[in-house]
Amino acid sequence: MTKSAGQLKAAIVGCGKIADGHVEEIQKLNNATVAAVCDREMLMAEQLAARYGIAAHYEDFGRMLREIRPDVVHITTPPQSHLALAKQAIEAGCHAYVEKPFTVNMREAKELIASAESANRKVTVGHSFAYDPISLGMRRLIEKGVVGEPVHVECYLGYNLSGPFGSALLGDAGHWVHRLPGKLFQNNLDHVLHKIMEFIPDENPYVHALGFVRREGRFGDGRDDMPDELRVLIAGRKTTGYATFSSHAMPVRHFMRLYGTKNTLSLDYVARTIALDQAEKYPSAIGRLLPAFASSKEYFREGVRNVFRFARSDFQFFAGMQELFRRFYRSILEDTPPPIPYAEIIRIGVVMDEIISQVEKGGPRT
């Protein structure tokens, strides 16, 4: 059913830090408004509503659904609650945007998607980096044939255990991350998996995962057992991928390299740059001298482009999130498929489950 022209009423359940980003990006769109926010801690909901001038706040999710009747609900709670809250929203006639990780495991992911399809509602997952400006730029270059056929993709994600999120995690033995099957990895690995799986279309790729604890124990409880370093090899028939998650390598970085049969692309999600590593065109020593200047030119061009993005107020951390919101809302208004195919959500869930299983058991199945 196509919704009539006008604004979508959005509501948010879960008023932690990421909810601020959701409100800010929704408020920048011309086809939606945040009608209400909800949290079990009433003070959290009240403060979020006050910060952004939102008319209504609730501590009872069911009551909010009944009284506000939102078109779409953004679920920004811990993953253990995603399935129940999303199904409740869908049963109330809402579409659902679910923050990553989508659910606790692949079985729950299939259940949630089936619930949405049965109710003729749409659901998507917060893979916002897939719609970051440099990700979109990468796809444009691929479409032009610049890269050739993908051969291998590497993704690296750094994490600062001394930062605000890491400190909160290590400071609380009861933190919800510790109750996830994959703990720290499961809460962050979507950021690299969706990038890799985009180029490995195989239904059941080979997965080899190694997770371990590098830091010294200091708590005497389960926090000391939480793995903080992860290496993953994913292999399809024609393309391979390698994922690195590190809580110790500094500075904290987030980047990707796509190796193709023609050229290689380097994407930096912190500096917001995309650069083309081209093959040498000249022989001998000259051929080794010139690439440094070519790389400098690439990054200078990206720096200038980012200056213009900044001047347009378009150089922001949540640019990819805003674009994903825009595409998801358009799919609701025009009754078209959601931006992230359900089959892709399931494929990523299968690989995530396999990684978690291997980390728990100390290595891949033989």
C-alpha positions in Angstrom: 0.0 0.0 0.0 1.4 3.4 -1.0 1.2 6.0 1.7 -0.2 9.3 0.6 2.1 12.3 0.0 3.2 14.2 3.1 5.3 13.6 6.1 6.0 10.4 7.9 5.6 10.3 11.6 8.7 8.8 13.2 9.1 7.6 16.7 12.2 6.4 18.5 12.5 3.8 21.2 15.7 3.8 23.2 17.1 7.2 24.1 20.8 6.5 24.5 23.5 8.4 22.7 22.9 7.0 19.2 19.3 8.2 19.5 20.6 11.8 19.2 22.0 11.1 15.8 18.8 9.6 14.7 16.8 12.6 15.8 19.2 15.1 14.2 19.2 13.3 10.8 15.4 12.8 10.7 14.9 16.5 11.4 17.1 17.3 8.3 14.7 15.5 6.0 11.7 17.2 4.4 9.4 14.1 4.5 9.5 13.1 8.1 9.2 14.5 11.6 10.0 12.9 15.0 6.6 12.8 16.8 7.7 11.0 20.0 10.5 9.2 21.9 10.3 6.4 24.4 12.6 4.9 27.0 12.1 2.7 30.1 14.0 5.4 32.0 11.5 8.3 31.7 14.2 10.9 32.4 16.2 9.7 29.4 13.1 10.2 27.1 12.2 13.5 28.7 15.8 14.9 28.2 16.0 13.8 24.6 12.6 15.3 23.9 13.7 18.6 25.5 17.0 18.7 23.6 15.3 18.5 20.3 11.9 20.1 20.8 10.0 16.8 20.4 6.3 17.1 21.5 5.8 13.8 23.3 7.9 11.4 25.4 6.9 8.0 26.9 8.2 5.2 29.1 5.6 2.8 27.9 6.2 1.6 24.3 2.8 0.2 23.8 1.1 3.4 24.9 3.2 5.4 22.6 2.3 3.2 19.7 -1.4 3.5 20.5 -1.5 7.3 21.1 1.0 8.5 18.5 0.4 5.9 15.8 3.7 6.4 14.1 4.4 5.4 10.5 8.0 4.3 11.3 9.7 3.3 14.5 13.5 3.6 15.0 14.7 1.0 17.4 17.9 2.1 19.1 17.8 -0.2 22.2 20.3 -3.0 23.0 20.1 -5.8 20.5 18.5 -8.3 22.9 15.3 -6.3 22.7 15.2 -5.7 18.9 13.1 -8.7 17.9 10.4 -8.1 20.5 10.2 -4.3 20.0 10.3 -4.5 16.2 7.5 -7.1 16.1 5.4 -5.1 18.5 5.8 -2.0 16.2 5.0 -4.1 13.1 1.9 -5.5 14.7 0.8 -1.9 15.5 1.1 -1.1 11.7 4.5 0.5 11.8 7.6 0.1 9.6 10.8 -0.5 11.6 14.3 0.8 11.3 16.5 -1.4 13.5 20.0 -0.3 14.6 22.8 -2.8 14.1 23.2 -5.6 15.1 19.9 -6.4 13.6 19.1 -9.2 16.0 21.0 -11.5 18.4 21.2 -14.3 15.9 20.2 -15.3 12.4 17.2 -17.2 13.6 15.7 -14.0 15.1 16.6 -12.1 11.9 14.6 -14.5 9.8 11.7 -14.3 12.3 11.7 -10.5 12.2 11.8 -10.3 8.4 9.0 -12.9 8.2 6.9 -10.8 10.5 7.4 -7.7 8.4 6.6 -9.5 5.2 3.5 -11.1 6.7 2.2 -7.7 7.8 3.2 -5.9 4.6 5.5 -3.6 6.5 9.1 -2.8 5.8 12.1 -3.2 8.0 15.8 -2.3 7.5 19.0 -2.4 9.5 21.4 0.4 10.4 24.2 -0.3 8.0 24.7 3.4 7.6 28.3 3.2 6.3 27.0 1.5 3.2 25.5 4.9 2.2 28.4 7.1 3.3 29.4 9.5 0.6 32.6 7.6 -0.1 30.8 4.3 -0.3 28.5 5.8 -2.9 31.5 7.3 -4.7 33.2 3.8 -4.7 30.1 2.3 -6.4 30.1 5.0 -9.0 33.7 4.2 -9.9 32.9 0.5 -10.0 30.0 1.1 -12.4 32.3 3.1 -14.7 34.6 0.0 -14.8 37.5 1.8 -13.1 38.2 -1.1 -10.7 37.5 -4.0 -13.0 36.4 -7.2 -11.4 36.7 -7.3 -7.6 39.4 -9.8 -6.4 39.8 -9.1 -2.7 38.5 -6.6 -0.1 40.0 -5.7 3.2 38.2 -3.9 6.0 39.8 -2.6 9.2 37.9 -1.2 12.2 39.6 0.2 15.3 38.0 0.5 18.7 39.1 2.6 21.7 38.5 0.7 25.0 39.7 3.9 26.8 37.1 6.0 25.0 33.6 6.9 26.3 31.9 3.8 25.0 34.8 1.4 25.9 35.1 2.9 29.4 31.4 2.4 30.0 31.7 -1.2 28.8 34.7 -2.1 31.0 33.3 -0.2 33.9 30.1 -2.2 34.2 30.2 -6.0 34.4 26.5 -6.0 33.7 26.6 -3.9 30.6 24.4 -5.3 27.8 27.3 -5.9 25.5 28.7 -8.5 27.8 25.4 -10.4 27.4 25.6 -10.6 23.6 26.8 -14.0 22.3 29.6 -12.2 20.4 30.1 -9.5 23.0 32.2 -6.5 21.7 32.6 -8.1 18.2 28.9 -8.6 17.7 28.1 -5.0 18.5 30.6 -3.6 15.9 31.3 -6.2 13.3 28.4 -5.2 11.0 30.5 -2.1 10.1 33.0 -4.4 8.2 30.8 -7.4 7.3 28.4 -5.5 5.1 31.3 -3.9 3.2 32.9 -7.3 2.6 29.8 -9.3 1.8 28.8 -6.7 -0.9 31.6 -8.2 -3.0 31.2 -11.9 -2.0 27.8 -13.0 -3.4 28.2 -16.6 -2.4 25.4 -18.0 -0.3 27.8 -20.0 2.0 31.3 -18.6 1.8 34.1 -20.1 3.8 34.8 -18.4 7.1 37.9 -18.6 9.2 37.8 -16.5 12.4 40.3 -16.0 15.2 39.4 -13.9 18.2 41.5 -13.4 21.3 42.1 -11.3 24.4 45.2 -9.1 24.2 44.8 -6.9 27.3 45.8 -8.0 30.8 43.0 -9.1 33.1 42.3 -6.7 36.0 38.7 -7.3 37.0 38.5 -10.9 38.1 35.2 -11.4 36.3 33.7 -12.0 32.9 35.0 -8.7 31.6 38.6 -10.1 31.6 37.4 -12.9 29.2 35.9 -10.5 26.5 38.0 -10.9 23.3 39.3 -7.6 22.0 41.1 -8.6 18.8 39.6 -10.4 15.8 40.8 -11.5 12.4 38.4 -13.0 9.8 39.0 -14.5 6.4 35.9 -14.9 4.2 36.3 -16.7 0.9 33.9 -17.0 -2.0 34.4 -18.7 -5.3 36.0 -15.7 -7.0 36.4 -13.0 -4.3 37.9 -13.1 -0.8 37.7 -10.7 2.1 39.7 -10.0 5.2 38.3 -8.3 8.3 40.4 -6.9 11.2 39.0 -5.6 14.4 41.5 -4.1 16.9 41.1 -2.5 20.3 44.8 -1.9 20.6 46.3 -0.5 17.4 46.5 3.2 17.4 45.4 5.6 16.1 41.9 4.3 15.9 41.1 3.9 12.2 38.3 2.7 9.9 39.2 2.0 6.3 38.7 -0.4 3.4 40.7 -1.4 0.4 39.1 -3.0 -2.7 41.5 -4.8 -5.0 40.3 -5.2 -8.6 41.6 -6.6 -11.8 42.3 -3.1 -13.1 42.9 -0.8 -10.1 42.7 -0.7 -6.3 40.5 1.7 -4.3 41.4 2.9 -0.8 38.5 4.3 1.4 39.2 6.1 4.7 36.0 6.5 6.7 37.6 8.8 9.3 39.3 11.2 6.8 36.4 10.7 4.4 38.6 10.1 1.4 38.6 7.7 -1.5 41.7 7.3 -3.5 42.7 5.2 -6.6 45.9 3.3 -6.5 46.9 3.0 -10.2 49.4 0.7 -11.8 52.8 2.2 -12.7 52.9 3.6 -16.2 56.7 4.1 -16.5 59.6 1.7 -16.2 62.3 1.4 -13.6 63.1 4.1 -11.0 60.8 6.7 -12.6 57.9 4.3 -12.3 58.7 4.0 -8.5 59.0 7.8 -8.0 55.8 9.0 -9.7 53.2 7.0 -7.7 53.9 9.0 -4.5 53.0 12.2 -6.4 49.9 10.6 -8.0 48.8 9.6 -4.5 49.4 13.1 -3.2 47.3 14.5 -6.0 44.5 12.0 -5.2 44.4 13.0 -1.5 44.7 16.8 -2.3 41.7 16.5 -4.5 39.8 14.7 -1.8 40.8 17.3 0.7 39.5 20.1 -1.5 36.2 18.2 -2.0 35.8 17.8 1.7 36.3 21.5 2.2 33.4 22.2 -0.1 31.3 19.5 1.7 32.1 21.2 4.9 31.0 24.6 3.5 27.7 23.0 2.5 27.3 21.5 6.0 27.6 18.1 4.3 30.8 16.9 5.9 29.3 15.1 8.9 29.7 11.8 10.7 26.1 10.7 10.1 25.9 11.5 6.4 25.5 7.8 5.6 22.8 7.4 8.2 20.8 10.4 6.7 21.1 8.9 3.3 19.9 5.5 4.5 16.9 7.2 6.3 16.1 9.0 3.1 16.1 5.8 1.0 14.1 3.8 3.6 11.5 6.5 3.9 11.2 6.7 0.2 10.6 3.0 0.0 7.8 3.4 2.5 6.2 6.4 0.7 6.5 4.8 -2.8 6.0 1.2 -1.7 9.3 0.0 -3.3 11.7 -2.5 -1.9 13.7 -1.3 1.2 17.3 -0.2 0.5 19.0 -3.2 2.1 17.6 -6.5 0.6 16.4 -9.0 3.2 18.5 -11.7 1.6 21.6 -9.6 2.3 20.6 -9.1 6.0 20.3 -12.9 6.3 23.6 -13.6 4.6 25.4 -11.2 6.9 23.6 -12.8 9.9 24.8 -16.3 8.8 28.4 -15.1 8.6 28.1 -13.3 11.9 26.8 -16.4 13.6 29.6 -18.5 12.2 32.3 -16.0 13.4 30.8 -15.9 16.9 30.7 -19.7 17.0 34.3 -20.1 15.9 35.5 -17.5 18.4 33.6 -19.3 21.2 35.1 -22.6 20.2 38.6 -21.3 19.5 38.8 -21.7 15.7 36.9 -22.8 12.6 35.2 -26.1 12.2 37.3 -28.8 10.6 
